[in-house]
Every structure is written in structure tokens, then in C-alpha cells.
């Protein structure tokens, strides 16, 4: 079963300020704020939810189909996707735009100042999902607002089961719109913060929403995750990482594990454990796509942690 990944492709520009923001921002002068931070360290990483999820699915040996929008500066990302063996058929370049980009500055106390430019992502609605794509499963990950709404309608109209993963895009939608997503989706995946926001926006509890879905997945970081499916509450343990380096992209790696398990027909305990393992692998590397592991190595880690085979 081929999986369609609808979501963002982005560049992450990560800078480190060798000082502390609080020493340069004076509370009594906040109304005339004008500061500059010297950042001798700068990394530009390949990111975006669609790019990250597809990368992890390729590690698992899957052949995902990516649907996204990029700008005039997308050559490096196109070259990367080609090296990974990910087809570019439905990655649309939007003229006179830039690819979505995050600019993240971190100080010595791990405080962050982030600016995000959506760029071509705001044109994701230019991509249409039709029956000609020949996919059996999909995910709607954070993307342009209109694109997410449109793609949910198109997938539901075609009867293609999909996972709704609002992520950081959740605040863009009203309670009514979020309920429409839940009504159209087969699966919903949120972290604990997003789960609370989803409950507040919709006025409904996650357990209640789960009754109308095939499954609702709630991730809780180091506390593991919970899968609500078929009236059951399935506890998924956190996999201890060899080294905790950077959580960026861990949620995307987790979702890749979920999608792989669903496409392979795994039961929920195995699917959740694979997802947890993929998140654990990712957290040992900086950036969303710098971890590298063969499928055989992933299988050995799964057996070591859970005493069974994938």
C-alpha cells in the first residue's frame, strides 16, 4: 500500500548565540526593543513535516509519495529528494516564492527565538488529490491552511483513509473546522499540548473523539504514548535513546512509524512500538533528517527493545 504525505517542505536555519538573551533584553526598554545577536554557528537543515516523514519512511524501506509546494530556492531540496529516491511528481514549485523557512536562534540557556516564513507553503491548495494517485493511505501534516482543508475534503471524497496531524498548525483552525477534520479522518495524532488545545477548541474530550475514529494517538514525550482504538487504551512505552541530542523532527519520525505499521497491517501495539523506536532513533541526531540507519539495524533494535520481530 502506497502512502501519500501531504505537508510542508522547509529549510531550518539554526543559529547558536553564545550568550543569554536575558542579558541583552532590558525589561524597562522593551517598548523600544532593538537588539542584535552575534551567531558564529549556523546550520541549514532539510526539514518540513512532509520531508521528515518521507525521510523516515524511506529508512523503513517504504516508497512514500510526497505532495508539497516549494519556492524558487528549492534546487538543493529537489536534489536531496532525488538522492533519497523520492519522486518529485507532486512537489510543485511556485514561481516568485521562497520555500518555507524557519530561523531559530538558541542561547546558552536553551531559550529560543524563532521566526517562520511560510512562503510557498501558503500555496499548497494548488495541489489536488485525485484517484489517479493510486494511494491507499495518507496523512495531512502541517501545511498551508487552505491546502489542509482542501486535501481533507478530497481524501474523504475519494474514500482514502488518512491521518490528521495538525501539529503547530492547529491554532490556524476554529473548533468547527477541527471537528470537520476529525469527522473526515480515520486517525488523529497529537502531542499532549496539541491534545489539550484540541479539546479546548472543540469542547470535546480526546476519548470521546476517539470513539468516532479508527484510532487517536497521543504522544507524551519521555512518558511514552497512548493509542485509543476500538474502545481500548493502549499504553506504548518510550524507547530509551542511546543519546538525547535534538528533539527536532521526533514527532515526524514517530508518525512515519505509525504510517508504516498501518500500511503493513500491524496491530496497534506493534505499530505504536515501531513509532516510538523511530522517534528514539531520531533524537540522537541534530536536525530532522540527519539520522541514518539501515532497515536491518532498525529491526535489530526493535527486537532488542521489545523481544519480538517487526
N, C-alpha and C positions, 0 to 999 in steps of 0.2 A: 504494500500500500504506500503510495507516494504522499508526502505531506507538504502542504503549501504554508509558507511562512510569510505572513503579512506584517510589516513593521518597519522600523527605521533602520537606515544605514547612516552611520555618522563617524566623524573623526573626533577622538577625545584628545584634547591638548592639555596635558597635565604638567603643572609647574609647582616647584617647591620653593617656598620663601624661607630662608634660613634665619627666621626671627619669629616674633609673635605679633599677631595683628593688634592685640590689646595695647601693645606698647607704642603703636603708631596712630591709633584711633582715639582721640580725646573726646570723652562723652560731652563735655561742655561746648565742644566745637562741631558737634555732629551736624548742625544746620548748615555748615559751610565746609562739608567734607571734601577734601582734595588730597588724596594720598597716592603714592606710587610705591610699588614693592619690587625690589630687585630679585629676579628669579633666575639664577645661573643654571638651574636644572630645568629642562623642558623635554618632555616626551610626547610624541604624537602617535596615538594608538588607533588601530582599527576597532570601531565599536558600533553601537546601534543595536537594538534588540534583535532585529531580523538577522543582521550579520553574525551576532554572537550565537544565537540559537542554531543557525545553519552550520556554523563552525563546529559546534559540539555534536550535532547530528552526523557530520562527516567523520568525526573521530569514532563514532559508533558504527560507521560503515553504511549509513543511510544516504539517500540521494534526495535531499530536500529541494524544493522549488521556491525561490525567493521572489517576492513581489514587493518592490520598494521604489522610491524616487531619489535621484541624486542630482547634483549640480554640475557645473562646468569643470569643477576641480576633482572629478571622480576617477581620473585615469588610474591613479595608484590603487584605488579600491577595486576597479574593474580588473586590473592585472592580478590582484590578490585573489579575487573570486575565481578567476580562470585557473590560477595555480592550484586552488583547492578543488577544482573540478565542479564548481557550482555554476550552473548555467545562468546566462545573463538575459535570457529571453524576456523576462518580465521585470527587469530592473530598468526603469525609464529615466533617461537623462532629460532634465527640464532646463531648457536654454535660459541664460541670463539669471541663474540662481547659483547659490553655493550649496554643497552638501551640508546637511545638518552637522553642527559642531558644538561641542561643549568645551569651555575654557575653565579649567579647575585649578585654583591656587590653594595649596595647603601650607599651613605654617607648622612650627615645631610642636605645637600642642594638638596637631591633627584637626584644627579648625579649618573649614573650607569656605572659600568664596567662589561661587560658580556662576557663570553666565552661559546661557544656551541660545544658540541661533538655529531655529528650525529649518530655515532655507527651503530647499526642495521638498522636504518632508510635508510642508503645507499643501503640496500639490498631489498627495498620494491618491486623491479621489480620481485622478486622471487614469489610473489603472482600474480595469474592470475584470471581475471574476466571472468566467463563463464555463459552461460544461465542457468546452474543448480542452480545458486544462487537465482533465483526467486525473483528479486527486481524490483521495478517499478520506482525508483528514486535513484540518487546517488550524492555524492559530492566528488570532488577531492580537498582536502585541502593540505596545505604544507606538503611535504614528500620528499623522495629521488627523485632526478631529473629524473632518468631513469624510476622509478616507475610511476611518474606523467605522463610522456609522454606515457608510455605503457598503463596505465589504461584509459587514454583519448581515445586512439585508440580502445581499447577493448570495452569500453562502447558505443562509436559511432558505431562500427561494429555490436553490438547487438541491436542497436536502443534504448538504455536505456537513457532517458533524464538525464543530470547531470549538476550540478553547478560547475563552475570553480572558485576556491577561491585561488589565487596564494599566498596571504599573504606575509610573509617575504621571501618566496622562489622565488618571482618574478625576482630578479636580476640574477637568475641562467639561465634564458632563453633569447634567442635572440628575436628580433622583429618578425622574421618569425615564430619562434616556438610559441610565444604568439598568433599570428594571427591564427595559426593552432588550438590552444586550443579554441579560440573564435569561430572558424568555426565549431568545433565539439560539443561545449557545447550548452545547451539550455538556461543556465543562467550564469551570471558572477556577482561576488560580490567582491568589493574592497573598501578600505577606501580612503579618499581624497588623501593621499600621494601616495598610490599604484595606484590610478586612474591617477594621473599626470605622474607617471613613465610609466604606461601602454601606455598612449598617446605618450610620448616621444620615447619609444622603438618601437612602431608600426607606428608612424606617422599618426595616426588616432584619431579622437575625440571620446569620450565615446558615445555621442549622435549618432554618425554615426554607431558605433559598435552595439549599442542597436537596431538599425533597423533590424539587422540580427539575433537577439536573441528573445526569448520569454520575457526576462527581463534582465536589467542590474541594479544592486543595488549599490549605492554609499553611504557609511556611512560617517558622518561628526562629530562624537563625540557629544558634547553638542548642536550642531546646528541641530541635527536630521539627517535624511537620505532622499535620493531621489531614487525613483524607476522609471526607464524608461521602459514602457511596452505599447505595441500596439500604439505607437506614442504619448503616454501621458507621462507627467512628474508629478509623484505623490509625494507630499511632506509628509513625515512621521515625526511627531513631536518627540522630545526627551522626554522620560518619566523621570520626576524628581525623583531622588533616595532619599530614606529616609536618607542615609548617603553615602558619597563618600569615599571609603576606598582603593580600589585597582582596577585599570582597567585591570589587567592581566586576559585574557580569556573572556573579554566582547564581542569581535568580534565573538568568537566561540559561545557564548550564543545567540547572535543576529542571527547567521546563523542557529542555531538549531530552532529558531522561524520561520525563512524562510522555512526551510525544512518541519517542522510540518504543516505550513499553506498550502504549495504546496501539500503535501500528503493528507491533509484533504479536498482539493478543495476550500479553502477560496479565496476570491478576493484579489487583491493586497493591497488595503488599510487596510484590516483586517490582512493580513499576515505581512505587514510591522509594524503595531502597536504591534502585538504579539512579533515580533522580537525585537522591541525597548523596550518592557516591560521586556523581558528576559535579555537583556543587563543591564537594570536598576537594576534588582534583583541581578545580579552577582556582580555589582560594590560595593555592600555593604559588601562584604566579601573578605578576603585575599585569594590569590590563585585562580586557575581556577575551583576548584571543591569542595569548602567548603560551598557554599550557599545551603540551604536546605529549600524547600517549597513544600507543597502538591499541587496537581492539583486544588483542590477546592480553595486554597488560591490564586493561580495564576489567576483563573477565577474571584475571587472577586476583585483582583487588576485591572484586565482588565476592569471590569465593572465600577470600581471607576474612572479610568483614562479616559475611552472612552465612558461611558454611554451606552454600549451595551455588549452583551454576546459573548464569543468565539464560 
